Amino acid sequence: MKVIRHDETHHDVCEIEADVLLQGELDGSYLSEDNRSIIPTDTVKNTVHFLAHDQLGTCRTSFAQVIGKHFLETYPHLAGAEIELRERKWDRLSIDGTPHPHAFAHSANGEFFSRGSFSRGQAPVLSSGIRGHLIMKTTQSGFEGYNICEFTTLPPTSDRVFATRLGAEWSFDSTATDYCSADAAILTAAHEVFANTYSPSVQRTLFEIGELALARVPHISRIELKMPNVHFLSLDLTKLSRPNQNAVLLPTDEPHGEIEAVITR
Ligand SMILES: O=c1[nH]c(=O)c2[nH]c(=O)[nH]c2[nH]1
């Protein structure tokens, strides 16, 4: 965790968990007892801490670049590095409508991550995304007109609860610089489509989110979206002398549908 101290009491924070995987001329250590090529994992850990001290700000994706560049520049026998950074987000607390300078609450809805793929002599490939962002709408969603066969039992509906644990990963092109703004703009686009558009299927909503993300953020070349259908089953209360009004629902984990797509320009 890095505390960025603008002054004695006004702080920003950035908490990150890092995976660093190195590739290159490391055969000796696997094929013999020659350990000279090994950069000890303990040294990798210390390096990340040192780089965080000197260069980590509030932008996760920029820090992935710092780490990848450092390892390839420092060790000529490395051919590549794969970096994944997962961020625990802390939202600044607001007290009486005023943002507090150094008190935060964990923003628990999903985990932002960034990935960087670094190969010697090539431009880095950077992406970022979110996993497990739980969102729900209680109407303006339906599912009708689907394929019917002897195994179909699902009744069509034009009014259902739609919940999903949104997963998304967007790939930056080489002109991108403001990664954090891109992250925020894409999540906002997803929320807007989800909330404001009637959903005839998860598939259609997913594609509309992808289209709006690509339109709003010119510096991304593709977006991969995963929207599992988190089902809420309407409980039958007729035996308790209450009509079925879709009012009391049971959240279920399994089984559930997985809807995924990659949308490119
Ligand atoms: O939006 C949906 N898409 C599906 O593919 C599907 N399958 C299903 O059983 N319910 C739904 N809902």
The ligand as an SDF file (V2000), in Angstrom:
LIG
                    3D

 12 13  0  0  0  0  0  0  0  0999 V2000
  -30.7260  -12.9150  -21.2750 O   0  0  0  0  0  0  0  0  0  0  0  0
  -30.6920  -14.1550  -21.2680 C   0  0  0  0  0  0  0  0  0  0  0  0
  -29.8970  -14.8120  -22.1460 N   0  0  0  0  0  0  0  0  0  0  0  0
  -29.8050  -16.1710  -22.1890 C   0  0  0  0  0  0  0  0  0  0  0  0
  -29.0680  -16.7440  -23.0240 O   0  0  0  0  0  0  0  0  0  0  0  0
  -30.5920  -16.8810  -21.2620 C   0  0  0  0  0  0  0  0  0  0  0  0
  -30.7540  -18.1940  -21.0250 N   0  0  0  0  0  0  0  0  0  0  0  0
  -31.6370  -18.3100  -20.0050 C   0  0  0  0  0  0  0  0  0  0  0  0
  -32.0200  -19.3960  -19.5020 O   0  0  0  0  0  0  0  0  0  0  0  0
  -32.0470  -17.0830  -19.5820 N   0  0  0  0  0  0  0  0  0  0  0  0
  -31.4060  -16.1720  -20.3610 C   0  0  0  0  0  0  0  0  0  0  0  0
  -31.4420  -14.8340  -20.3610 N   0  0  0  0  0  0  0  0  0  0  0  0
  1  2  2  0
  2  3  1  0
  2 12  1  0
  3  4  1  0
  4  5  2  0
  4  6  1  0
  6  7  1  0
  6 11  2  0
  7  8  1  0
  8  9  2  0
  8 10  1  0
 10 11  1  0
 11 12  1  0
M  END
$$$$
